[in-house]
Every structure is written in C-alpha cells, then in structure tokens.
Amino acid sequence: MKKILLPLLTLMVSFSLKAQELETILLAKEDASKLTNAYLDPAMKGFVYSMNNGWYHTAKVHKKFGFDISIGANASFIPSEDEMFNLTKIGLSSNTTYNQNTTATVAGSNSITPAELTYTTTIDGQQVEANFTMPEGIKEDLPANAVPAPSVQVGLGLPFKFEAMLRYSPKVGSDDVKGGLFGIGVKKEITDWFGPMDKTPLHVSLLAAYTNMNVDYTIGDVNGDIEARNAITEFRLNSYTVQAIASLNFPIINIYGGIGYNGGNTSLDMRGDSFYATYTTPLGTTERENLGTNPLSLSSSSGSFNTTLGARLSLGFFKIFGSYTLQEYNSVNAGIAFSFR
C-alpha cells in the first residue's frame, strides 16, 4: 500500500509546485483564501469523487471469513467548464483589481494566460500595494485531465451476510511530503429480502463507506515578497459514499452496478512560525506586514448522486474488473482482485 500511495503524494506536490507554491497569493490578504479556493476547487472535488470510487465489483458478499484483496486505480474527469474561473464571481474585495476577468484553475492548461492582480492596502496609515500573477494550470500533467487516486483494500466476509472492507496506509513519503489514508466500508447483502430471488444469479446489497486522507507538504523557509519560516501545507480529506448495488454473477462474467450518493469535504491550511508580506509604497519604498502563523485556511465540500455500471472477469480466484460512474465529476475504476470463498 505504501508504494501505491506514492503517486498520489507526488501529484499533491505537483499541485503545490506548479501553483508557484501558492505563497504569492497570500499578498492578497483577506482575498487570498477566496482566490486559492477558486484555483484549487476542481482538484479538491476530484479527490473526493476518486477516493469514493472502487469500493465494490460485485454485490455478492463473501462466505463467513472468506476474503479478497483488490488493487485498483480511480480517476475523476474534470469538466472543461471547471478549467477556468471568473474573478468577478468569487466575492473579492475592492482592494483587489485585475487585468482580466478569467484565469485558469489548477485543472486548466498552462497555455491559458493567467490573470495579473494588484492588491492595495494600508500599513501604518500609508497606502501600499503588491502585484502578483495567478498560478498556471497543470492540465498537461494530469492523465486525461483526471484526478487519480489509489484503491487498495481488503474485504472480509462476516456472519449474517455482512462484509467489512478496509483501506489503510500509514504515513509514508519523503522529508518534504508525507501522507496516509484510512478507509472503512460495510456491505450487507439483502437478496433474501426479495423471496426466491436468492435462487437466481442476481444479488442485491447495501453499501456504506468512509475514507480519510491526510497529506502534509513541507514548504520550509521562503524568501521574497512573501517570507515564511518553517512553513507547512496541511491537506485533509474526508469522503463518504452510500450505495444500493446489484450484480449478475455468472461463472466467468459478472455485471454489476449501483446508484447512490458520493460526498465529502476537504481542508487546506498553510501554517508556520511566521509569515510576512512585503508591499510597495508610491515612493518605491517597501513595508512589511505580519500575516500571522496561519495565513491561509480553506475548506470545501462537494457531493453528487451517481450511477455506476461495470463488469468483472472471473478466472478462478483471480478477477479483473472495471466500471464507469456518472456523477458531477464522472469517474472510472479498473483493477484486479484475488478473491477466496
């Protein structure tokens, strides 16, 4: 699981690095959170929908103490309309002006010309300003403009036609970026609620699952218009899914699908021992202002009803599966499983 999680950590670093490390947006002070949230929002949504994917590839539960190990990949596609955002619609203060109304989100192409902004404020009664450019998008670095996420889990059959599922990785990574995740799910087969249906290849279940992921990216010391000491960016994700699922289980081919709801929330905090912003006066001199120890704190939530359709090939205990989910950010899942009893 540790190696499976590393590509996700690498992507998180890419978001930070290609976003010019996001520090320059702090110059906008009270507008910094609005700008950063608008820029990162597609990635945050993509992570929620990707992490909720891939919890099942059959509605049939294992016999008591039967188990499976599933290894898969998820990807949620970012709609083209979310590759840019409109600066006039995110509630910026009158202190922030810009040379164009639209600019790229993190999911936008690096060919989109980013907006240039000017933030004006007052320090000790003197008017000062700072100029900065919004980050470019990283669309070219995303596979098929989709946000990927790992899907590795163990399923265990329990009494009364229940099945428990677990996703887990301890905190792994490098000195600069570390992350871990924990997910738990439960599936309850209800086929026998429908009388003689339990004598057919059709199986019906209810499923609920929850995932938590934490990623810490160390910024360290930064010098320039923004000065930071011992800075770190903390990313937190909580996602959940509830599904009604069904499958037709034949000896080799299994057709499965479900309807339900995917949702979750994310947060991002930039913390450090100190943050200072440098502004320019009309005379060309500079003034520094203390931004505190937590100058950026974001939170967002997303959710969507969904419909999934997939197929699984069974070669004894070895399974190959894939599915497609229709929701706010459509998703795909594909992988393999080793299933016993």
C-alpha positions as CSV (number, residue, x, y, z in Angstrom):
1,M,0.0,0.0,0.0
2,K,2.9,2.4,0.7
3,K,4.1,2.3,-2.9
4,I,0.5,2.6,-4.2
5,L,0.1,5.8,-2.3
6,L,3.3,7.5,-3.5
7,P,1.9,8.6,-6.9
8,L,-0.9,10.4,-5.1
9,L,1.7,12.2,-2.9
10,T,3.7,13.1,-6.0
11,L,0.5,14.6,-7.5
12,M,-0.1,16.7,-4.3
13,V,3.4,18.1,-4.6
14,S,2.8,18.9,-8.3
15,F,-0.3,20.9,-7.3
16,S,1.8,23.0,-5.0
17,L,4.9,23.4,-7.1
18,K,3.1,24.2,-10.4
19,A,0.9,26.7,-8.5
20,Q,4.1,28.7,-7.8
21,E,3.8,27.2,-4.4
22,L,0.7,29.3,-3.8
23,E,2.6,31.6,-1.5
24,T,2.3,34.8,-3.6
25,I,-1.5,34.7,-3.4
26,L,-1.0,35.5,0.3
27,L,-0.2,39.1,-0.8
28,A,-4.0,39.5,-1.3
29,K,-4.5,39.0,2.5
30,E,-8.3,38.7,3.1
31,D,-8.9,37.7,-0.6
32,A,-6.1,35.1,-0.5
33,S,-8.5,32.3,0.7
34,K,-11.1,33.1,-2.0
35,L,-8.5,33.1,-4.8
36,T,-6.8,29.9,-3.6
37,N,-10.1,28.1,-3.1
38,A,-11.3,29.0,-6.6
39,Y,-8.0,27.9,-8.1
40,L,-7.8,24.5,-6.3
41,D,-11.6,23.7,-6.2
42,P,-11.6,21.2,-9.2
43,A,-8.7,19.2,-7.6
44,M,-10.4,19.1,-4.3
45,K,-13.6,17.8,-5.9
46,G,-11.7,15.4,-8.0
47,F,-10.1,13.9,-4.9
48,V,-13.4,13.4,-3.2
49,Y,-15.0,11.6,-6.1
50,S,-11.9,9.5,-6.9
51,M,-11.5,8.4,-3.3
52,N,-15.2,7.3,-3.1
53,N,-14.7,5.1,-6.2
54,G,-13.9,1.4,-6.4
55,W,-15.4,0.0,-3.2
56,Y,-17.1,-2.9,-4.9
57,H,-17.1,-5.1,-8.0
58,T,-19.9,-7.4,-7.0
59,A,-23.0,-7.2,-4.8
60,K,-22.4,-10.8,-3.6
61,V,-20.8,-10.9,-0.2
62,H,-18.1,-13.5,0.8
63,K,-19.0,-16.5,2.9
64,K,-18.1,-16.2,6.5
65,F,-14.3,-15.4,6.8
66,G,-13.9,-15.5,3.0
67,F,-11.8,-12.6,1.8
68,D,-10.4,-10.7,-1.2
69,I,-7.6,-8.2,-1.9
70,S,-8.4,-5.6,-4.5
71,I,-5.9,-3.4,-6.2
72,G,-7.3,-0.7,-8.5
73,A,-7.0,2.8,-9.8
74,N,-9.6,5.6,-9.9
75,A,-9.8,8.7,-11.9
76,S,-12.3,11.5,-11.9
77,F,-12.6,13.7,-15.0
78,I,-12.7,17.4,-14.6
79,P,-15.3,19.1,-16.8
80,S,-13.9,21.7,-19.3
81,E,-16.0,24.5,-17.6
82,D,-14.0,24.0,-14.4
83,E,-10.7,24.7,-16.2
84,M,-11.2,28.4,-15.6
85,F,-12.9,30.6,-13.1
86,N,-14.3,34.1,-13.1
87,L,-12.7,36.6,-10.7
88,T,-15.8,38.8,-10.7
89,K,-17.9,35.9,-9.2
90,I,-15.9,34.9,-6.1
91,G,-16.6,37.9,-3.9
92,L,-13.3,39.7,-4.0
93,S,-12.9,42.9,-2.0
94,S,-12.5,46.3,-3.7
95,N,-8.8,46.2,-2.7
96,T,-8.1,43.6,-5.4
97,T,-8.0,44.6,-9.0
98,Y,-7.1,42.5,-12.1
99,N,-6.3,42.9,-15.8
100,Q,-8.8,40.2,-17.0
101,N,-11.9,38.6,-15.6
102,T,-11.0,34.9,-16.1
103,T,-7.9,32.8,-15.2
104,A,-7.0,29.1,-15.0
105,T,-7.9,26.8,-12.2
106,V,-5.4,24.1,-11.3
107,A,-7.1,21.9,-13.9
108,G,-6.6,24.5,-16.7
109,S,-4.0,24.4,-19.4
110,N,-0.7,26.1,-19.0
111,S,-1.4,27.8,-22.3
112,I,-4.1,29.9,-20.6
113,T,-2.7,33.4,-19.8
114,P,-3.0,33.8,-16.0
115,A,-4.6,37.0,-14.6
116,E,-2.4,39.7,-13.1
117,L,-3.7,41.1,-9.9
118,T,-2.9,44.2,-7.8
119,Y,-3.8,44.3,-4.1
120,T,-3.9,47.7,-2.3
121,T,-3.9,48.1,1.5
122,T,-2.8,50.4,4.2
123,I,0.1,49.9,6.7
124,D,0.5,52.4,9.5
125,G,-1.7,54.9,7.6
126,Q,0.3,54.6,4.4
127,Q,-1.2,53.2,1.2
128,V,0.8,50.3,-0.3
129,E,0.3,47.7,-3.0
130,A,1.5,44.4,-4.3
131,N,1.4,42.9,-7.8
132,F,1.3,39.2,-8.4
133,T,0.3,36.7,-11.1
134,M,-2.2,33.9,-10.6
135,P,-0.7,30.4,-11.0
136,E,-1.0,28.5,-14.3
137,G,-2.9,25.2,-14.6
138,I,-1.4,21.8,-14.6
139,K,-3.8,20.1,-17.1
140,E,-0.9,18.8,-19.2
141,D,0.4,16.9,-16.1
142,L,-2.9,15.2,-15.4
143,P,-3.7,11.9,-17.1
144,A,-6.6,12.6,-19.4
145,N,-7.3,15.7,-17.3
146,A,-8.5,13.5,-14.5
147,V,-7.6,13.4,-10.8
148,P,-6.2,9.9,-9.9
149,A,-6.4,8.1,-6.6
150,P,-5.4,4.6,-5.4
151,S,-7.9,2.0,-4.5
152,V,-6.4,-0.9,-2.5
153,Q,-8.5,-2.7,0.0
154,V,-9.2,-6.0,1.8
155,G,-12.7,-7.4,2.1
156,L,-13.7,-9.9,4.8
157,G,-16.9,-12.0,5.0
158,L,-18.8,-11.8,8.3
159,P,-21.8,-13.6,9.7
160,F,-25.4,-12.6,8.6
161,K,-24.3,-11.8,5.1
162,F,-22.2,-8.8,6.0
163,E,-18.8,-7.9,4.6
164,A,-16.3,-5.5,6.0
165,M,-13.8,-3.6,3.8
166,L,-10.6,-1.8,4.9
167,R,-8.3,0.6,3.2
168,Y,-5.2,1.7,5.1
169,S,-1.7,3.2,4.7
170,P,0.5,4.5,7.4
171,K,2.0,7.9,6.8
172,V,4.6,7.5,4.1
173,G,6.6,9.7,1.7
174,S,9.7,11.8,1.8
175,D,11.0,14.6,4.1
176,D,9.0,17.1,2.1
177,V,5.7,15.4,1.6
178,K,4.0,12.7,3.7
179,G,0.6,11.2,3.6
180,G,-1.6,8.4,4.9
181,L,-5.1,7.2,4.5
182,F,-7.7,5.1,6.3
183,G,-11.0,3.9,4.8
184,I,-13.6,1.5,6.1
185,G,-16.8,0.2,4.5
186,V,-19.5,-2.3,5.1
187,K,-21.7,-4.2,2.7
188,K,-24.9,-6.0,3.6
189,E,-26.5,-8.4,1.1
190,I,-30.2,-8.2,1.1
191,T,-31.0,-10.6,-1.8
192,D,-33.1,-12.9,0.5
193,W,-35.4,-9.9,1.3
194,F,-36.9,-10.5,-2.2
195,G,-38.1,-14.1,-1.8
196,P,-37.0,-16.5,-4.4
197,M,-34.5,-14.1,-6.0
198,D,-31.7,-15.6,-3.9
199,K,-32.0,-18.7,-6.1
200,T,-31.0,-16.6,-9.2
201,P,-27.7,-15.1,-10.3
202,L,-28.9,-11.7,-9.2
203,H,-27.5,-10.3,-5.9
204,V,-28.5,-7.1,-4.2
205,S,-26.7,-5.3,-1.4
206,L,-26.4,-2.0,0.5
207,L,-23.0,-0.4,0.9
208,A,-21.6,2.4,3.0
209,A,-18.0,3.6,3.2
210,Y,-15.9,6.3,4.6
211,T,-12.3,7.5,3.7
212,N,-9.9,9.8,5.5
213,M,-6.7,11.1,3.9
214,N,-4.0,13.4,5.3
215,V,-1.1,14.9,3.3
216,D,1.5,17.3,4.8
217,Y,3.8,19.2,2.4
218,T,6.7,21.0,4.0
219,I,7.4,24.4,2.4
220,G,10.3,25.3,4.7
221,D,11.8,28.8,4.6
222,V,10.7,31.1,1.8
223,N,12.1,34.5,0.9
224,G,10.8,37.2,-1.4
225,D,7.6,39.2,-1.4
226,I,6.3,36.5,1.0
227,E,8.7,35.4,3.8
228,A,7.9,32.2,5.7
229,R,9.7,30.3,8.3
230,N,9.2,26.6,9.0
231,A,6.1,26.6,6.8
232,I,3.9,23.6,6.0
233,T,0.8,23.0,4.0
234,E,-1.7,20.5,5.5
235,F,-4.3,18.8,3.3
236,R,-7.2,16.8,4.8
237,L,-9.9,14.9,3.0
238,N,-13.0,13.1,4.4
239,S,-15.2,11.3,1.9
240,Y,-18.2,9.0,2.2
241,T,-20.5,7.0,-0.1
242,V,-23.8,5.2,0.3
243,Q,-24.9,2.8,-2.4
244,A,-27.6,0.4,-3.4
245,I,-25.8,-2.2,-5.6
246,A,-26.7,-5.2,-7.7
247,S,-24.8,-7.8,-9.7
248,L,-25.5,-10.7,-12.0
249,N,-22.9,-13.3,-11.1
250,F,-22.2,-15.8,-13.8
251,P,-19.4,-18.4,-13.7
252,I,-17.0,-16.1,-15.8
253,I,-18.6,-12.8,-16.3
254,N,-20.1,-10.6,-13.6
255,I,-22.1,-7.5,-14.5
256,Y,-22.6,-5.0,-11.6
257,G,-23.8,-1.6,-10.9
258,G,-25.3,0.7,-8.4
259,I,-27.0,4.0,-7.5
260,G,-26.3,6.2,-4.5
261,Y,-24.6,9.3,-3.3
262,N,-20.9,10.4,-3.1
263,G,-19.8,13.3,-0.9
264,G,-17.1,14.7,1.2
265,N,-15.1,17.7,2.4
266,T,-11.6,18.9,2.1
267,S,-9.5,21.4,4.0
268,L,-6.1,23.1,3.4
269,D,-4.1,25.0,5.9
270,M,-0.8,26.9,5.5
271,R,1.0,27.2,8.8
272,G,4.4,28.3,10.0
273,D,6.4,30.0,12.7
274,S,5.9,33.3,10.8
275,F,4.6,34.8,7.5
276,Y,5.5,38.3,6.3
277,A,4.3,40.1,3.2
278,T,6.2,42.9,1.5
279,Y,4.3,45.8,-0.1
280,T,5.5,48.8,-2.2
281,T,4.7,52.4,-1.4
282,P,4.0,55.1,-4.0
283,L,7.6,56.4,-3.4
284,G,9.1,52.9,-4.3
285,T,10.0,52.0,-0.7
286,T,8.8,48.8,0.9
287,E,6.7,48.0,4.0
288,R,6.4,44.6,5.7
289,E,3.3,43.2,7.4
290,N,2.9,40.3,9.7
291,L,0.3,37.8,8.3
292,G,0.3,35.6,11.4
293,T,1.1,31.9,11.7
294,N,-1.9,30.6,9.8
295,P,-2.5,33.0,6.8
296,L,-4.4,30.5,4.6
297,S,-7.2,28.2,5.7
298,L,-9.6,26.7,3.2
299,S,-12.5,24.3,3.4
300,S,-14.9,23.0,0.8
301,S,-17.5,20.3,0.3
302,S,-18.9,18.5,-2.6
303,G,-21.5,15.8,-3.3
304,S,-23.4,14.2,-6.1
305,F,-25.9,11.4,-6.8
306,N,-24.3,8.8,-9.0
307,T,-24.9,5.8,-11.2
308,T,-22.3,3.1,-11.8
309,L,-22.1,0.3,-14.3
310,G,-19.2,-2.2,-14.5
311,A,-18.1,-5.7,-15.5
312,R,-15.8,-8.3,-13.9
313,L,-14.0,-11.2,-15.5
314,S,-13.5,-14.2,-13.1
315,L,-10.6,-16.6,-13.7
316,G,-10.9,-18.7,-10.6
317,F,-9.7,-16.7,-7.6
318,F,-8.3,-14.0,-9.9
319,K,-10.6,-11.2,-11.0
320,I,-10.3,-8.3,-13.5
321,F,-12.8,-5.5,-13.2
322,G,-13.7,-2.1,-14.5
323,S,-16.5,0.4,-14.1
324,Y,-17.7,3.9,-15.1
325,T,-19.6,6.2,-12.8
326,L,-21.9,9.1,-13.8
327,Q,-21.8,12.0,-11.3
328,E,-20.8,15.6,-11.1
329,Y,-17.2,14.5,-12.0
330,N,-17.6,11.3,-14.0
331,S,-15.2,8.6,-12.8
332,V,-13.6,5.4,-13.9
333,N,-12.3,2.5,-11.9
334,A,-10.2,-0.5,-13.0
335,G,-8.2,-3.1,-11.2
336,I,-7.6,-6.7,-10.2
337,A,-8.6,-8.8,-7.2
338,F,-7.7,-12.0,-5.5
339,S,-10.8,-13.5,-4.0
340,F,-11.3,-16.6,-1.9
341,R,-14.7,-18.1,-0.8
